[in-house]
Amino acid sequence: MKVKSGFVLKHVASKHIVVPVGEEAVNFSGLITLNESGVLLFEAMKKHVDIEDLMIILVDKYDVDNKTARQDAEAFVNILKSKSILE
């Protein structure tokens, strides 16, 4: 899975926000604000990755167990899927 090319991450007023650009700006309504772990995963998803990759990123960065990292990665991916942000 990978973030669609019509979405970029911006840092605005100490917040990390996913912003639709181009044609996606017309189709997307709403706003997504990310915390630090969300930013880490979003940045990784600029390339094609899978849940295992995202799990490893979280385990390495936050020293959490695999089960928790997988659940968090899956929850994040499900949010992005529900907003049609992933290819």
Sequence and secondary structure as in RCSB ss.txt:
>XXXX:A:sequence
MKVKSGFVLKHVASKHIVVPVGEEAVNFSGLITLNESGVLLFEAMKKHVDIEDLMIILVDKYDVDNKTARQDAEA
FVNILKSKSILE
>XXXX:A:secstr
  B TTEEEEEETTEEEEEE THHHHH  S EEE HHHHHHHHHTTS   HHHHHHHHHHHH   HHHHHHHHHH
HHHHHHHTT B 
